[in-house]
């Protein structure tokens, strides 16, 4: 998958930029604050419909733009030699997606047309940050290869908001318990169990890839295990984990220990989820929100039998984050038949020489890669020729160094 050409208008400080890219390496060179990351962020937005730096689209619009709108367009080439023109226009009032100049009504019909993986220094939070960041990692990854999953996720989020509002109304005495709450609970458990089942399927593949990458990055010194942690089940007070590794399964909930992805397995998840919500209903009404479900689950990350989320050094956490990101690339390749675009935002300055070389070895000529850096010396060995470079200065981008 390649981004052949991109046009950006009024995206943050990028007023009007039209660029043709290399099919392998694209080095975005410039001082801090000039707009390097904005280019990568725009490509990621075109892929996922969101920024990796903010949840507010209005922050992405150039503050000097009287039209109150930004536009990102790109020409994409896929392995079947299929060429598509993708575009998104966002204002404070609306967001419009187009494929080959035709408006797309559903985001699910836009996702997957440009697959991208971004890695930035902030991704260290993927390991040491909150569970919501690890859930977002999973959800973004799966949504790009499964539009159906994206639709289920949005449906779940809508039902969750409605159920939480109802719980608050019951607490305040504005509504009573009854059939409406039962309906929301049924819908939440049905949709939530589908989301969990898909996440489990992905984690089963991801953990094999991540274990291999971690060993490569550390010279076979570190063994990484990934497990899915449920917020409900037999041991919901201490969370239930899913992993096929016998050492990690000790004491785990039988609900997930033998999960095979069959419909009866999903139904068992649904029953356990429903039981958890019903048994904790008094507490949920008192608190005014739903206490269990895929919106509260997590990924357990174990490195040589200790929880790297809590006890890993910064170097170990950074390496695990890198292993997860490389695994994301390989997972998408296995699902889509071609590599996604790789966006590396100022990560070379954060990696030691061993890990930097591991990334270089991965890139090769297989993956179209965009690398931002302030220091040309960090990338001189992998990109010695001027044709690989784009210079960014005060929102203007030109070829060469």
N, C-alpha and C positions, 0 to 999 in steps of 0.2 A: 504494500500500500504506500502510495507516494502523494505528497502535496507538491504539485508541479508549479502552481502559481497561487499567490494570495494577494488580496486587496483589503486594506484596512482603512476605515475612515472614522476619525474622531473616537478611536479606542484609546482611552486614557490620554496620554500626551502625543499619540501617533495621529497626526492630523490627516494625512493622505499618503498611503504607502502602497506601492505596487511592486511585487517582487517575484522573480523566477528563481526557484530553488534547485540545488543539486539533488541528485537522486540518492546520494549517500550521506556526506557530511555537510553541515551548514553551521559554521562558527559565527555566533553573534557577539561581536567584540565592542566593548565600550566601557566608559567609567560608570560608576554607580549613579543611579538616578536619571539615566539618559533614555531609558525605554526598552532595554534588552528584554527584561522579563515580560513586558507588555506584549511583545510579539508572541512569545511562547504561550502566554496566558490566553491570547486571542485564538490561537490554534486549538488549544485545549477546550475553550468555550465552544468552538465550532463542533468539536467532537462530542462533548458531554452536555452542553446546554448550561454550563455553570463555570464559574471561576474557581481556581484552587486557592484563592487568596481572600475572597470576600463572598458573602451570601447576598449582597445588595447589588443588583445590576446597575442601579443609578450611579454607583461609585465608579463604574467603568466608562461612563460617558465623559468625553472631554469637557471640562468646565467652561471652556471658551466657546463651546458649540451652541450657537443660537437655535439650531434645529432640535436640540435636546435628544440626540439619537446617535448611536454608533452602528456601523455596518462592518461585518466580516464576511468575505467571500473567498472561496478557494476552488481550484480545479484539482480534482482527485483522480488518480489513476490506480486501478486495482489489477490484480494478477491476471484476470481474464481480459486485460487490455480495455476494460470498461472505464470510460471517463465520465465523471459526474461533476456538475457545478453545484456547490453547496453555498448557501448564504443564510445569514441571520441578521436581522435588523432589530435593534432593541431601543426603546424609548422609555420614558417614565410611565407611559400609558399602556404599551403593548410590546409583545415579542413575536416576530414573524419569521418563520423558517421557510426556506424555499429549496427545492431540488430541481435543477435544470429549469429554473425560472418559474416553476409551478409551486404555488403555496401548499405547504404541508400542514394539515390541521392538527395532527397528533404528534407529540414529541417522539412517541414510540416508533413512528414511521420515519423519523429522521435519525435516530440513534443507530449506530453500527455502520453508517456510511463512511465515516472517518473514525477509525479507532486510534486512540493515542494513550500513551502512558507517560506521565510526568513525574520527575523526581527532582526534589528541591531540598535545601537544608531543613525546611520545615517538616519534611517527612520523617525526621527523627521522632516527632510526636506520634507517628504511627505505632511506635513501640512503647514509648514511655508516657504517651498522652492518655486521654480518656477513652473508654470503650467506644464512644460515639465516633471517634476517628478511625478505629479499626472496622467498625460497621460500615462507615462511609467508603473505606477502601474496598471492602467486599462488594457493596452495593453498586459502586461506580464501575467496578470491573465486570460484574455479571450483567449489568444493564447494557453495556456496550455490545455484548454478544448475545443477549436475550431480551428483545423488546417486550416479550410477554412478562418477564420478570419485572421490568420497569413498570409496566401497567399494574401488576399486582402490588408492587411497592407503593405506588401512588394511591391505589385504592385503600391499602392498609392505613396509610397516613391519614387519609380523609376520615375513615371509620374511627380511627383512634382519637382524632380531634373531636368528633361528634360524641363518642362515648365519654371522653374526659369532661366535655361541657355538660353532659347529662349528669355525671357524678357530682360535679360542682353544684348543679341545680338541685339535686336531691339533698346534698349537704345543707344548702341554704333554705330548704323547705319550699322551693318553687315547683318541684316535681316530686312524684312518688315513685318508689320502686314498682316495677311492673313489666308488662309485655315489651315496652319499648327498649328497656335496658336488656332484656333477654335477647331481643332481635340484634342489637348492637354487639352483644357478647358472642352470639352465634356467628355473625359475619366476621368479627375480628378473629375468632379462633380458626375459622375456615380459611380465611385469606392468610393469616399469620403462619399457619402450618405449611402452606405452600411455599412461602418465602423461606422458612427455615429449612424445608426439604431441599430447595434449590441451593441454598448456602452450603448445606452439608455435602451435596454432590460436588460443589466447587472446591470446598476445603479438602475433600478427599484427594482431589487431583493436585491442588496447590501444595499440600504438605510434602508430597513426594518431590516436586520441583524445588521447593524451598530448602529441603534438607540437602539436596544435591548441590544447590548454589552455595549454601552456607559452608559446606565442606570444601568447595573449590576456593572460596574466599579466604579460608583460614588454614589452608594446607592440611585438611583432614583433622584439624584439632578440635573443632566444635560441631556438636550434633544438635540440630534444631528440630524441635517437634512442635507441630501446630495442632491445636484441638479447639473444637467449637464448644463454647460455654453457654449452656442454656440458663435462662433466668427462672426456670420452673422445672418441676420433675420431682423425683424421689428425694433429692437432696438440694432443693431450691434455696435453702438458707445458706448453703455454701457453694451453690451453682453446680450444675451437672456438665460434664465435659464429654465431647465426642472425639475419639481417636481410635484408629485400629491398632495402635501400638499397645501391646499387652501391658507394658510397664506403666503406661499412662492410663490404662483402663481400670486399674485397681481402685475399687470403691466408687467408680463412676456409675451413673444412673443406667440401669438396664434399658431404659427408654431409648438411649442412643447407642449403647455399646454394641448392639447387633443391628444397627440401622443399615438397611440394604437399598433404600430408595424406592421400595415397592409402595403401592397405594395403601396397603394395610399398615405399613410403617408410618406413612403420613397421617392416617386416621388415628393411630395411637398417639402421635404428637398432638393432634387436634383435641383428642379426649383429655390428655394431660393438661393442655393449655386451658381448656374450658374448666376443668376441675380446679385448677389454681385460681382462676379468676373468681369462680363462685365461692370458693372457700375463704377468700380474702376480701369479699365484697364489703364487709363492714369497715375494714381498714382503708379500702380504696375510696369509699364515700367520705370517710373522715379526712383523708389526704386530698381528695379531689382529682386523682389521676390514676391511670392503669399502671399497676406495679410490675407486671410481667409480660413478656412477649418478645418478639424479635427486635423491638426498639430498645430492649434492655439487655440483649445478649452481648457476648464478647468473644474475642479470639484469645485463647491461652497460648503463650509463646514460651516454650521451655528450652533452655540452652544448657546442655550437659546436666540435666536434672534440676536446674534451678530456674525460678521465674525471672526471665530476663526483663520483663516489664518493670519489676520492682527492684531487682538486685543486680542487673547487668551494668557494667561500666558504660560510659558514653560511647567508647569505641565498639563495644559489643553490640550496643543498641543500634548504632549507625550501620554496622555490618548486617544485622538482622533486617533492618529496613531496606538496605540495598538488595539483600537476598530475596525479600518479598517482592520488590519492584521488578527484579529480573525474572522472577517466577511469574509475575503478572504478564510480562511480555511472552513468555513461553506458553502460558495458558491460552492467551488470545490467539497465538499462532496455531495451537492444536485445535482450537474451536473454529477459527475462521479460515485456516489454510494459508494465511500470510501474516507476517509480522505487522503490528501496529507501528505508527510513527512514535519515535522516542524523543521526549523533550527533557533535556538535562539543564536545569536552571541553577547555574553557579555551584554545582556539586563537586567539581574537580578540586576546588580549593578546600573542600571539607574532607577529602579522602586522602589516605596515605598512598604511597607509590604502588603497593601491592593491590589495593582495591581499585585504584585508578587504572592499573593495567588490566584488571579483570573486566572492567567496563569496556576498555579499548578492544580486548579480545572478543567480547560479546558483539560489539558493533560490527566490526569487519566491513563488508560491503552488503550485508544482508538486510540491514535496517536503516531506513532514512532517519537520521539523527540531527537534532538541533541542540547546540551546546552554547550556553551563554557564559561569558567569562570576561573578567577585567584584565586578565594577564595572558598574553599570547604565549608566554613561555610554557604555560601549563598544557597547551595543546599543540605545541610546535611539532612534537614527534609524530602525532597522528594526522596533522594537517599542515604540512610544510609549504604548500603552494597557496598563493594569494586567491586563487579561484574559489577556495572553500570559505572565504571570509566575507562578512557583512559588517560594516562599521556603523555604529549607532551614536548619534550626537544630537541632543535636544529634540528628540522625537523624529529625526530624519534618519533614514537608513539608506546606505549606499554600498555597492559592492567593493570588495578589497579591504585592505587594512590601512 
